[in-house]
Amino acid sequence: MRDKARSIDGNVRDRGHTSIARTAARVFVLVVSQGLLYTDVHAAPFVLITPDEYVSAGGAEAITSKDLEPLAPGAPDIHVVAPGDDNPVATPFSVKVNFTTHDDAKLDKSSLKIEYGLLHLDITSRILGHCTFSPTTLDVSEVVVPKGRHKLWLSVADDRGRRSMLSYVLVVR
């Protein structure tokens, strides 16, 4: 027979169950304190563009994808790696953009601007809240947008103020 103990609230509890609960709590605290419990804040899909925003922006029905010339000689190169040439994509999808600077310049991460649709809706903060952004790469996982054609403009500058812009059309099926 197990020992019984009176708790602070006056209830009689079985010591065996109490020690199991305490042990479980101690293990949980150990796991969390040692960083053994890992959660990825970017794992869940996030809605980048709502259906209403898609309709109000007019989609990108009459627009074709093309690279724009850098606005200044030596400006950073912007290259969309994913989604690649396998457009159209299914949602959710991942986005990867590579940046290449020239003449030993550094990318000015604060200069990044991403706009959406014919109205040039600024979605930079939405993306920055769900991405990994280094001086050479921007990675976004689990992006959700409505089906259709989506026009994006990406622009970035280096630490010398040389700015580039890229337009990109994404087709989601």
C-alpha positions as CSV (number, residue, x, y, z in Angstrom):
1,M,0.0,0.0,0.0
2,R,1.3,3.4,-0.9
3,D,1.8,6.2,1.6
4,K,-0.7,8.9,1.8
5,A,0.2,12.6,2.4
6,R,-1.9,15.6,3.3
7,S,-1.3,18.5,0.9
8,I,-1.4,22.2,1.7
9,D,-5.0,22.4,0.7
10,G,-5.9,19.7,3.2
11,N,-6.6,16.9,0.6
12,V,-5.1,13.5,1.1
13,R,-3.0,12.5,-1.9
14,D,-1.2,9.4,-2.9
15,R,2.6,10.0,-2.6
16,G,3.3,7.8,-5.6
17,H,1.3,10.0,-8.0
18,T,2.8,13.2,-6.5
19,S,6.3,12.0,-7.1
20,I,5.5,11.0,-10.7
21,A,4.1,14.4,-11.3
22,R,7.1,16.1,-9.7
23,T,9.5,14.0,-11.8
24,A,7.7,14.8,-15.0
25,A,7.8,18.5,-14.1
26,R,11.5,18.3,-13.3
27,V,12.2,16.6,-16.7
28,F,10.2,19.2,-18.5
29,V,12.1,22.0,-16.8
30,L,15.4,20.3,-17.6
31,V,14.5,19.8,-21.3
32,V,13.4,23.4,-21.7
33,S,16.3,24.9,-19.8
34,Q,18.9,22.9,-21.8
35,G,17.3,23.9,-25.1
36,L,16.4,20.4,-25.9
37,L,12.8,21.4,-26.8
38,Y,13.0,23.1,-30.1
39,T,10.1,24.9,-31.8
40,D,10.4,26.5,-35.2
41,V,8.5,29.7,-35.3
42,H,8.4,29.6,-39.1
43,A,7.0,26.1,-39.4
44,A,3.3,27.0,-39.6
45,P,1.9,28.3,-42.9
46,F,1.2,32.0,-42.9
47,V,-1.1,34.0,-45.2
48,L,1.0,36.4,-47.2
49,I,-1.8,37.8,-49.4
50,T,-5.5,37.5,-48.6
51,P,-8.1,36.8,-51.2
52,D,-9.4,40.4,-50.8
53,E,-6.0,41.8,-51.4
54,Y,-5.6,39.7,-54.5
55,V,-8.9,41.0,-55.9
56,S,-8.2,44.6,-55.1
57,A,-4.7,44.4,-56.6
58,G,-6.1,43.1,-59.8
59,G,-3.8,40.0,-59.8
60,A,-1.2,40.1,-62.5
61,E,-3.3,39.0,-65.5
62,A,-1.6,41.1,-68.1
63,I,1.9,41.3,-66.6
64,T,4.9,39.2,-67.7
65,S,7.9,38.3,-65.5
66,K,11.1,40.1,-66.3
67,D,14.3,41.3,-64.6
68,L,14.7,45.0,-64.4
69,E,18.1,46.6,-65.1
70,P,19.9,47.7,-61.9
71,L,19.2,51.3,-61.2
72,A,22.9,52.0,-60.6
73,P,26.0,50.4,-62.0
74,G,27.3,47.8,-59.5
75,A,24.0,47.5,-57.7
76,P,23.3,44.1,-56.0
77,D,21.9,41.3,-58.1
78,I,18.6,39.8,-57.1
79,H,17.9,36.2,-58.1
80,V,14.7,34.2,-57.2
81,V,15.8,30.6,-56.6
82,A,12.5,29.2,-55.4
83,P,9.9,29.0,-56.6
84,G,12.0,28.4,-59.7
85,D,11.1,27.7,-63.3
86,D,8.6,25.1,-62.1
87,N,5.9,27.9,-61.9
88,P,3.0,27.3,-61.3
89,V,3.3,26.1,-57.7
90,A,0.9,24.7,-55.2
91,T,0.3,26.5,-51.9
92,P,1.9,26.4,-49.3
93,F,5.3,26.9,-50.9
94,S,8.8,28.2,-50.1
95,V,10.5,31.3,-51.3
96,K,14.3,31.7,-51.6
97,V,16.0,34.8,-53.0
98,N,19.7,35.2,-53.3
99,F,21.5,38.6,-53.3
100,T,25.0,39.2,-54.8
101,T,26.9,42.4,-54.1
102,H,29.8,43.8,-56.1
103,D,33.0,45.6,-55.5
104,D,33.3,44.5,-51.9
105,A,30.0,46.2,-51.0
106,K,27.7,44.9,-48.3
107,L,24.0,44.4,-48.6
108,D,22.0,47.0,-46.7
109,K,19.4,44.7,-45.2
110,S,17.3,47.7,-44.0
111,S,16.8,48.8,-47.7
112,L,14.8,45.6,-48.6
113,K,11.4,46.5,-50.0
114,I,8.9,44.0,-51.3
115,E,5.7,45.2,-53.0
116,Y,2.7,43.3,-54.3
117,G,0.2,43.9,-57.1
118,L,-0.7,46.8,-59.3
119,L,-1.2,49.0,-56.2
120,H,2.3,48.2,-54.9
121,L,1.1,47.1,-51.5
122,D,4.2,47.0,-49.2
123,I,4.4,43.5,-47.8
124,T,8.0,43.8,-46.6
125,S,7.2,43.6,-42.8
126,R,4.9,40.6,-43.4
127,I,7.8,38.7,-45.0
128,L,10.4,39.8,-42.6
129,G,8.2,38.5,-39.8
130,H,8.3,35.0,-41.2
131,C,11.7,34.6,-42.8
132,T,15.4,34.1,-42.4
133,F,17.3,37.0,-43.9
134,S,21.0,37.1,-44.2
135,P,23.3,39.3,-46.3
136,T,23.1,36.8,-49.1
137,T,19.7,35.0,-48.8
138,L,16.1,35.5,-47.9
139,D,14.2,32.3,-47.1
140,V,10.5,32.0,-46.4
141,S,8.7,28.7,-45.7
142,E,5.1,27.7,-45.9
143,V,3.8,30.8,-47.8
144,V,0.0,30.8,-48.5
145,V,-1.5,33.0,-51.2
146,P,-4.7,32.6,-53.2
147,K,-4.7,30.8,-56.6
148,G,-3.8,33.0,-59.5
149,R,-1.1,35.2,-60.8
150,H,0.8,37.4,-58.4
151,K,3.1,40.3,-59.3
152,L,5.9,41.1,-56.8
153,W,8.6,43.8,-56.9
154,L,11.7,43.3,-54.8
155,S,14.3,46.0,-54.4
156,V,17.4,46.2,-52.3
157,A,20.5,48.4,-52.1
158,D,24.1,48.0,-51.0
159,D,26.0,50.0,-48.4
160,R,27.0,52.4,-51.2
161,G,23.4,53.3,-52.0
162,R,23.3,51.4,-55.3
163,R,19.7,50.0,-55.6
164,S,18.4,47.1,-57.8
165,M,14.9,46.1,-58.5
166,L,13.4,42.8,-59.8
167,S,9.8,42.2,-60.9
168,Y,8.5,38.6,-60.5
169,V,5.3,36.9,-61.5
170,L,4.3,33.9,-59.4
171,V,1.5,31.6,-60.6
172,V,-0.2,29.6,-58.0
173,R,-2.5,26.7,-58.9
